[in-house]
Amino acid sequence: MMKQIQGFGSDDKNLYNAETDCISYIKTSDCDNYLFTGDAAGRIVIFRKKKILKSQVWEPIMQYDGVEKEMDYLTSVSTNNKITGIIPLQNNDYYLYNIVSDTKNIYLHKLKNNRIKNDSSIFEIKMDTNKLCKHKYVRGHNYYINSIGMTNDREYILSSDDLIVNMWNINRPNKALPIIDTSPANLSMVNSTITKMKMDPNNSNILYTSASNGITSMYDTRLNCISYCPSKMMYSSKMLSYDSAEQLQGNIFNKKKNLSQFNCISDFDISNDTNYIVTRSPLFINVWDMRNTLQPCHYFPIHKHIYSFLKENYDLSFENFNIKYSNDNKYIYSGSFNNIISIDTSDYSISYMNMMKDLNITLDSPKYTCIQPDIDNKYLFASYNGVLNIYTT
C-alpha cells in the first residue's frame, strides 16, 4: 500500500508559484541521492535525500532556469520551454552534471553545489543559463524534442522529435547525425509520429521508439547508417478494432469515429533484462515478451471509470501518462485520473492506489502524469496535477 510522505505543492512559494510550474519530467540519479524535476517553464529543481532521525526525507537544495528563453519572431511569443528530458551524469558533493532538453534544444550543465554545508532553505542559482551551460546542442530538430537518451559509454546523446532520431557526440554540440528517419517523401503523407524514444539498457546499439499509430519499434543501429525500417515491430493497434472499441466504450462512438487516438502510445519502458516492454496507451497497458511480439503477453484495460464521460470531440491522445518499471522489475507503475496504477509482475495483478468506489472521476479530475520509482524501490515520485508528491511503496 502506497503512502504519501511528502508533497511540494502550490503553497510552497519557493518552489511552485505559477501555472507554468507544472512538473513535466522527473528523474533520479544513479546514486539515488538526488532527485531532479523539470517544469513547463524550463526550470530545474534538485532534491537531495536526507536522513532525519530514523526516517528519510527529500529536501530541495537547488533551483535554476535550465533552458534559454527564446522568442519565436514569426509569432512574437516565447517558445515552449517545457522540460522534456533530464539525464544525470555525475553527481557528488562538489559538482552536479546533467543533460537537459526542452522542446527545441539540449543542454549540458555543470553546477557547483554550494549548499553542502548549508542547512538553510533552498539555494537558488542567481546566474543565467549561459554561465551554467557547458554545451548547447542546437540545429538538430525541426520539430519538438520529445525524448533524450544516452549510450552506456556516455559518449553520445540521442534525441528524438516527431520524425527523426539524432545522435550527438557529447563534445561536439554543433553536429547531429540522424540515425533514424521516418519522414515520408511528402510531409503531407505523414500518418504517424514518434512519441517516445529509449535506449536498450544493456546494448547501446539497440533503441526503441513508440508512435502515435500504436506501433512500438526496435532498431539496430549497426545494420544501417540511417535506419528507415525497424528490425522488430509490436502492433498495439491490433488490440483495438472498431468493434472492440464500441463494445468497450458502451457504443458511445460510431464507426465513423477515428480511433487512432486510442492507439497512441504516450510512453513505454523496458525491463532491465530487456525481455519485456510495457506500453501505455489511453485505454490499455500492454506487456510484450520480446521473444514473441505477435501479440501482448498481458494487457490491461484501464480508465473504464471514465468511458461514460468520453465525448466525440475529446482527444485522449493528449493525456500524456507515462509508465515505469521498478528497478527490480517487480512492479509496473503508471498514472491515471486521480490515481496511480500498480501491476505486480509476479502474477500480473493490477491494483490502484485509491479505491475506485471512493472517487468521483471525471475528465477534469486531477491527473498523475510523471511517475518515477527510486533506485532502491522504496519511494515513488509522481507529478499530481503538476506538483511533486513522494510516496513509500
RODO-2510 file (C-alpha; in nm, 4 decimals, decimal comma):
residues 393
     n   res          X          Y          Z
     1     m     0,0000     0,0000     0,0000
     2     m     0,1481     0,3320    -0,1100
     3     k     0,1543     0,6114     0,1463
     4     q     0,2329     0,9757     0,0805
     5     i     0,5171     1,1048     0,2959
     6     q     0,5956     1,4392     0,1293
     7     g     0,4356     1,6868    -0,1049
     8     f     0,5590     2,0059    -0,2650
     9     g     0,2507     2,1939    -0,3760
    10     s     0,1409     2,5366    -0,4866
    11     d     0,1559     2,6592    -0,1270
    12     d     0,5364     2,6197    -0,1376
    13     k     0,6039     2,9634    -0,2832
    14     n     0,9786     2,8980    -0,3080
    15     l     0,9173     2,6050    -0,5419
    16     y     0,5883     2,6369    -0,7267
    17     n     0,4353     2,9773    -0,7744
    18     a     0,2839     2,9892    -1,1235
    19     e     0,0645     2,7845    -1,3520
    20     t     0,3630     2,7243    -1,5792
    21     d     0,5449     2,5494    -1,2940
    22     c     0,3639     2,2202    -1,3595
    23     i     0,6190     1,9382    -1,3443
    24     s     0,6818     1,7828    -1,6851
    25     y     0,9703     1,5454    -1,6038
    26     i     1,1072     1,3553    -1,3014
    27     k     1,4388     1,1681    -1,2837
    28     t     1,6514     1,0152    -1,0078
    29     s     2,0306     0,9956    -1,0155
    30     d     2,2127     0,6619    -1,0366
    31     c     2,3493     0,7020    -0,6848
    32     d     1,9911     0,7540    -0,5578
    33     n     2,0903     1,0601    -0,3551
    34     y     1,9474     1,3207    -0,5892
    35     l     1,6115     1,3824    -0,7496
    36     f     1,5640     1,6135    -1,0485
    37     t     1,2382     1,7717    -1,1615
    38     g     1,1733     1,9899    -1,4642
    39     d     0,8659     2,2016    -1,5255
    40     a     0,6761     2,3598    -1,8117
    41     a     0,8582     2,6914    -1,7628
    42     g     1,2027     2,5358    -1,8163
    43     r     1,3083     2,5375    -1,4517
    44     i     1,5057     2,2580    -1,2820
    45     v     1,4683     2,1807    -0,9115
    46     i     1,7177     1,9411    -0,7490
    47     f     1,6371     1,7497    -0,4303
    48     r     1,8731     1,5554    -0,2061
    49     k     1,7893     1,2665     0,0234
    50     k     1,8472     1,3499     0,3866
    51     k     1,8182     1,1316     0,6952
    52     i     1,6270     1,2755     0,9901
    53     l     1,6172     1,0534     1,2967
    54     k     1,5020     0,7148     1,1649
    55     s     1,3334     0,8410     0,8526
    56     q     1,4495     0,9857     0,5234
    57     v     1,3172     1,2974     0,3536
    58     w     1,3895     1,4740     0,0289
    59     e     1,4939     1,8372     0,0605
    60     p     1,5245     2,0877    -0,2252
    61     i     1,8831     2,2093    -0,2493
    62     m     1,8994     2,3908    -0,5814
    63     q     1,6834     2,5504    -0,8474
    64     y     1,7719     2,7305    -1,1678
    65     d     1,6476     2,8096    -1,5167
    66     g     1,7563     2,5075    -1,7180
    67     v     1,6950     2,6470    -2,0662
    68     e     1,7410     2,9694    -2,2530
    69     k     1,4284     3,1748    -2,3056
    70     e     1,3877     3,2217    -2,6792
    71     m     1,1461     3,4206    -2,8908
    72     d     0,9569     3,2959    -3,1934
    73     y     0,9914     3,6001    -3,4134
    74     l     0,7156     3,4870    -3,6513
    75     t     0,4535     3,4893    -3,3762
    76     s     0,6268     3,7304    -3,1330
    77     v     0,5715     3,4905    -2,8432
    78     s     0,8127     3,2920    -2,6288
    79     t     0,8971     2,9415    -2,7444
    80     n     0,7854     2,6362    -2,5489
    81     n     1,0408     2,5904    -2,2677
    82     k     0,8875     2,2711    -2,1286
    83     i     1,1492     2,0281    -1,9934
    84     t     1,1230     1,7041    -2,1944
    85     g     1,4210     1,5117    -2,0560
    86     i     1,6846     1,5046    -1,7808
    87     i     1,9901     1,2759    -1,7711
    88     p     2,2031     1,2998    -1,4535
    89     l     2,5661     1,2274    -1,5428
    90     q     2,7981     1,2758    -1,2474
    91     n     2,6769     1,3867    -0,9075
    92     n     2,8866     1,4314    -0,5963
    93     d     2,9278     1,6732    -0,3094
    94     y     3,1021     1,9313    -0,5246
    95     y     2,9577     1,9287    -0,8742
    96     l     2,6325     1,8271    -1,0388
    97     y     2,6372     1,7433    -1,4094
    98     n     2,3199     1,6821    -1,6027
    99     i     2,1829     1,6920    -1,9555
   100     v     1,8529     1,8739    -2,0020
   101     s     1,6277     1,9118    -2,3050
   102     d     1,3389     2,1420    -2,3783
   103     t     1,1281     2,1230    -2,6933
   104     k     1,3969     2,2764    -2,9189
   105     n     1,7472     2,2368    -2,7703
   106     i     1,9655     2,0184    -2,5467
   107     y     2,1966     2,1499    -2,2739
   108     l     2,4859     2,0072    -2,0730
   109     h     2,5034     2,1790    -1,7325
   110     k     2,7846     2,1861    -1,4824
   111     l     2,6641     2,3092    -1,1461
   112     k     2,8613     2,3742    -0,8330
   113     n     2,6780     2,2592    -0,5230
   114     n     2,7153     2,5476    -0,2778
   115     r     2,4684     2,4001    -0,0315
   116     i     2,6674     2,1048     0,1004
   117     k     2,7479     2,2705     0,4341
   118     n     2,4490     2,4965     0,4430
   119     d     2,1279     2,3797     0,6102
   120     s     1,9245     2,6867     0,5230
   121     s     1,6318     2,6885     0,2827
   122     i     1,6567     2,6169    -0,0878
   123     f     1,9628     2,7507    -0,2657
   124     e     1,8774     2,9292    -0,5885
   125     i     2,1415     2,9943    -0,8509
   126     k     2,1440     3,3615    -0,9444
   127     m     2,3126     3,3077    -1,2796
   128     d     2,1869     3,2943    -1,6345
   129     t     2,1835     2,9662    -1,8221
   130     n     2,4791     3,0617    -2,0422
   131     k     2,7114     3,0613    -1,7405
   132     l     2,5828     2,7225    -1,6248
   133     c     2,5783     2,5648    -1,9689
   134     k     2,8918     2,3826    -2,0778
   135     h     2,7432     2,2837    -2,4158
   136     k     2,4269     2,3673    -2,6069
   137     y     2,3239     2,1227    -2,8787
   138     v     2,1390     2,3156    -3,1480
   139     r     2,0068     2,2949    -3,5042
   140     g     1,9272     1,9268    -3,4894
   141     h     1,5478     1,9248    -3,4869
   142     n     1,2726     2,0897    -3,6862
   143     y     1,0003     1,9588    -3,4554
   144     y     0,9543     1,9410    -3,0805
   145     i     1,2012     1,7175    -2,8959
   146     n     1,0075     1,4522    -2,7044
   147     s     1,2872     1,2310    -2,5647
   148     i     1,6589     1,2156    -2,4969
   149     g     1,8844     0,9229    -2,4107
   150     m     2,2497     0,8354    -2,3727
   151     t     2,4757     0,5481    -2,4697
   152     n     2,6232     0,3338    -2,1941
   153     d     2,9732     0,4722    -2,2509
   154     r     2,8282     0,8239    -2,2084
   155     e     2,9975     0,9490    -2,5233
   156     y     2,6832     1,0052    -2,7296
   157     i     2,3471     1,1715    -2,6692
   158     l     2,0368     1,0662    -2,8597
   159     s     1,7342     1,2876    -2,9146
   160     s     1,4059     1,2344    -3,0958
   161     d     1,1324     1,4528    -3,2359
   162     d     0,8174     1,3646    -3,4315
   163     l     1,0036     1,2170    -3,7289
   164     i     1,3759     1,1622    -3,6638
   165     v     1,6242     1,0415    -3,4030
   166     n     1,9602     1,2202    -3,3860
   167     m     2,2921     1,1187    -3,2326
   168     w     2,5291     1,3790    -3,0862
   169     n     2,8879     1,3439    -2,9731
   170     i     2,8817     1,4903    -2,6228
   171     n     3,1809     1,7121    -2,7051
   172     r     3,0526     1,8271    -3,0481
   173     p     2,7341     2,0239    -2,9829
   174     n     2,7014     2,1691    -3,3337
   175     k     2,6848     1,8456    -3,5313
   176     a     2,3960     1,5963    -3,5194
   177     l     2,3924     1,2647    -3,7051
   178     p     2,0432     1,1388    -3,7958
   179     i     2,0266     0,7649    -3,7254
   180     i     1,6514     0,7076    -3,7688
   181     d     1,4389     0,8933    -4,0224
   182     t     1,0674     0,8192    -4,0560
   183     s     0,9940     1,1209    -4,2774
   184     p     0,7945     1,0396    -4,5930
   185     a     0,8922     1,1895    -4,9264
   186     n     0,5940     1,4202    -4,8971
   187     l     0,5297     1,5567    -4,5472
   188     s     0,1593     1,5797    -4,6236
   189     m     0,1605     1,1972    -4,6170
   190     v     0,2663     1,1719    -4,2518
   191     n     0,0261     0,9298    -4,0819
   192     s     0,2082     0,8768    -3,7534
   193     t     0,4724     1,0455    -3,5405
   194     i     0,7325     0,9315    -3,2883
   195     t     0,6041     0,9825    -2,9341
   196     k     0,8970     0,8433    -2,7285
   197     m     1,2490     0,7063    -2,7801
   198     k     1,4519     0,4973    -2,5347
   199     m     1,7839     0,3157    -2,5338
   200     d     1,8253    -0,0524    -2,4622
   201     p     1,9584    -0,0610    -2,1021
   202     n     2,2236    -0,3228    -2,1899
   203     n     2,3118    -0,2535    -2,5535
   204     s     2,3738     0,0961    -2,6847
   205     n     2,3314    -0,0247    -3,0432
   206     i     1,9648    -0,1018    -2,9846
   207     l     1,6981     0,1616    -2,9388
   208     y     1,3202     0,1668    -2,9356
   209     t     1,0565     0,4140    -3,0453
   210     s     0,6823     0,4343    -2,9924
   211     a     0,4427     0,6003    -3,2323
   212     s     0,1063     0,7690    -3,2407
   213     n    -0,0365     0,4840    -3,4508
   214     g     0,0170     0,2333    -3,1689
   215     i     0,3340     0,0695    -3,3030
   216     t     0,6456     0,0190    -3,0916
   217     s     0,9613    -0,0428    -3,2972
   218     m     1,3090    -0,1750    -3,2259
   219     y     1,6086    -0,0524    -3,4271
   220     d     1,9587    -0,1985    -3,4507
   221     t     2,1842     0,0910    -3,5479
   222     r     2,4604    -0,1495    -3,6592
   223     l     2,2575    -0,2547    -3,9636
   224     n     2,2396     0,0827    -4,1379
   225     c     2,3987     0,4235    -4,1108
   226     i     2,0491     0,5743    -4,1218
   227     s     1,7581     0,3439    -4,0376
   228     y     1,4328     0,3816    -4,2246
   229     c     1,2772     0,0483    -4,1219
   230     p     1,2800    -0,1111    -3,7759
   231     s     1,4170    -0,4571    -3,7014
   232     k     1,1115    -0,5565    -3,4985
   233     m     0,7647    -0,4085    -3,4525
   234     m     0,4876    -0,4500    -3,1961
   235     y     0,1385    -0,3592    -3,3133
   236     s    -0,0629    -0,2296    -3,0206
   237     s    -0,3259    -0,1131    -3,2679
   238     k    -0,4356    -0,4745    -3,3173
   239     m    -0,5707    -0,4629    -2,9659
   240     l    -0,8356    -0,2072    -3,0576
   241     s    -1,0607    -0,2626    -3,3572
   242     y    -1,3761    -0,0665    -3,4287
   243     d    -1,5944    -0,3455    -3,2914
   244     s    -1,3966    -0,3913    -2,9696
   245     a    -1,3885    -0,0141    -2,9170
   246     e    -1,7652     0,0103    -2,9429
   247     q    -1,8152    -0,2797    -2,7060
   248     l    -1,5562    -0,1465    -2,4631
   249     q    -1,6970     0,2046    -2,4504
   250     g    -2,0661     0,1195    -2,4479
   251     n    -2,1340     0,2200    -2,8091
   252     i    -2,0660     0,5878    -2,7399
   253     f    -1,8731     0,6175    -3,0661
   254     n    -1,9945     0,5336    -3,4121
   255     k    -1,7842     0,3607    -3,6741
   256     k    -1,7054     0,6891    -3,8450
   257     k    -1,5104     0,7945    -3,5383
   258     n    -1,1325     0,7951    -3,5869
   259     l    -0,9987     0,5582    -3,3221
   260     s    -0,6300     0,6385    -3,3778
   261     q    -0,6256     0,8437    -3,0582
   262     f    -0,6880     0,5275    -2,8540
   263     n    -0,3871     0,3532    -3,0107
   264     c    -0,1442     0,6410    -2,9487
   265     i     0,1352     0,5254    -2,7175
   266     s     0,2178     0,8011    -2,4727
   267     d     0,5076     0,6138    -2,3088
   268     f     0,6805     0,2778    -2,2766
   269     d     0,9526     0,1199    -2,0650
   270     i     1,1984    -0,1679    -2,0974
   271     s     1,2738    -0,4264    -1,8282
   272     n     1,6338    -0,4430    -1,7097
   273     d     1,6812    -0,7857    -1,8670
   274     t     1,5324    -0,6456    -2,1938
   275     n     1,2958    -0,9440    -2,2210
   276     y     0,9834    -0,7338    -2,1723
   277     i     0,8489    -0,3986    -2,2859
   278     v     0,5434    -0,2330    -2,1352
   279     t     0,3495     0,0257    -2,3360
   280     r     0,0906     0,2792    -2,2241
   281     s    -0,1926     0,3985    -2,4477
   282     p    -0,5029     0,5908    -2,3382
   283     l    -0,7129     0,2798    -2,2724
   284     f    -0,4607    -0,0045    -2,2363
   285     i    -0,1400    -0,1120    -2,0677
   286     n     0,0255    -0,3832    -2,2794
   287     v     0,3171    -0,6054    -2,1749
   288     w     0,5207    -0,7539    -2,4588
   289     d     0,7570    -1,0507    -2,4499
   290     m     1,0402    -0,9577    -2,6860
   291     r     1,0859    -1,3247    -2,7739
   292     n     0,7349    -1,3310    -2,9227
   293     t     0,5978    -0,9971    -3,0362
   294     l     0,2975    -1,1180    -3,2378
   295     q     0,0686    -1,0017    -2,9585
   296     p     0,0964    -0,8774    -2,5985
   297     c     0,1538    -1,1445    -2,3362
   298     h    -0,0528    -0,9374    -2,0887
   299     y    -0,2874    -0,6479    -2,1425
   300     f    -0,4931    -0,4416    -1,9027
   301     p    -0,7975    -0,2316    -1,9965
   302     i    -0,7827     0,0850    -1,7876
   303     h    -0,9867     0,4004    -1,7450
   304     k    -1,3112     0,2037    -1,7545
   305     h    -1,4413     0,4513    -1,4987
   306     i    -1,4220     0,7398    -1,7488
   307     y    -1,5866     0,5756    -2,0501
   308     s    -1,9205     0,7318    -1,9645
   309     f    -1,7602     1,0783    -1,9753
   310     l    -1,5938     1,0389    -2,3146
   311     k    -1,7271     1,2613    -2,5885
   312     e    -1,6636     1,2516    -2,9588
   313     n    -1,4713     1,5785    -2,9500
   314     y    -1,2427     1,4724    -2,6637
   315     d    -0,8979     1,3543    -2,7742
   316     l    -0,7436     1,1136    -2,5225
   317     s    -0,4112     1,1118    -2,7084
   318     f    -0,3266     1,4405    -2,5345
   319     e    -0,3396     1,2681    -2,1927
   320     n     0,0336     1,2111    -2,1575
   321     f     0,0525     0,9444    -1,8856
   322     n     0,3901     0,7770    -1,8515
   323     i     0,4802     0,4255    -1,7349
   324     k     0,7802     0,2809    -1,5497
   325     y     0,9254    -0,0494    -1,4363
   326     s     1,0607    -0,0553    -1,0840
   327     n     1,4365    -0,1057    -1,0755
   328     d     1,3959    -0,4711    -0,9714
   329     n     1,1266    -0,5258    -1,2393
   330     k     0,8815    -0,6499    -0,9759
   331     y     0,6297    -0,3713    -1,0392
   332     i     0,4998    -0,1531    -1,3187
   333     y     0,3697     0,1932    -1,2310
   334     s     0,1613     0,4350    -1,4341
   335     g    -0,0551     0,7391    -1,3739
   336     s    -0,4261     0,7838    -1,4245
   337     f    -0,7096     1,0200    -1,3423
   338     n    -0,6749     1,0845    -0,9677
   339     n    -0,4954     0,7535    -0,9249
   340     i    -0,1712     0,5567    -0,9587
   341     i    -0,1820     0,2140    -1,1246
   342     s     0,0439    -0,0630    -0,9931
   343     i     0,0982    -0,4016    -1,1627
   344     d     0,2678    -0,6870    -0,9757
   345     t     0,4760    -0,8723    -1,2369
   346     s     0,4892    -1,1934    -1,0294
   347     d     0,1253    -1,2684    -1,1129
   348     y     0,0355    -0,9630    -1,3264
   349     s    -0,2330    -0,8470    -1,0905
   350     i    -0,3369    -0,4832    -1,1175
   351     s    -0,4180    -0,2555    -0,8255
   352     y    -0,4931     0,1118    -0,7684
   353     m    -0,3648     0,3462    -0,5014
   354     n    -0,7168     0,4818    -0,4415
   355     m    -1,0284     0,2679    -0,4404
   356     m    -1,2428     0,3493    -0,7429
   357     k    -1,5653     0,3437    -0,5450
   358     d    -1,4342     0,6263    -0,3277
   359     l    -1,3516     0,8527    -0,6221
   360     n    -1,5677     1,0892    -0,8196
   361     i    -1,3837     1,0676    -1,1516
   362     t    -1,4392     1,2958    -1,4479
   363     l    -1,2178     1,4056    -1,7358
   364     d    -1,1448     1,7222    -1,5362
   365     s    -1,0143     1,5258    -1,2377
   366     p    -0,6510     1,5848    -1,1299
   367     k    -0,4034     1,3549    -1,3012
   368     y    -0,0938     1,1633    -1,2021
   369     t     0,1285     1,2085    -1,5071
   370     c     0,5041     1,1771    -1,4423
   371     i     0,5904     0,8614    -1,2440
   372     q     0,9432     0,7690    -1,1296
   373     p     1,0449     0,4935    -0,8803
   374     d     1,3712     0,5372    -0,6927
   375     i     1,6715     0,3058    -0,7375
   376     d     1,6038     0,1081    -0,4176
   377     n     1,2310     0,0703    -0,4932
   378     k     1,1407     0,2295    -0,1593
   379     y     0,9912     0,5532    -0,2935
   380     l     0,7722     0,6574    -0,5809
   381     f     0,7802     1,0129    -0,7145
   382     a     0,4767     1,1415    -0,9002
   383     s     0,3517     1,4633    -1,0507
   384     y    -0,0030     1,5100    -0,9216
   385     n    -0,1804     1,7831    -1,1150
   386     g     0,1605     1,9336    -1,1862
   387     v     0,3162     1,9294    -0,8366
   388     l     0,5516     1,6775    -0,6753
   389     n     0,4299     1,4080    -0,4367
   390     i     0,6521     1,1429    -0,2762
   391     y     0,5191     0,8023    -0,1670
   392     t     0,6581     0,4978     0,0088
   393     t     0,6000     0,1778    -0,1840
***
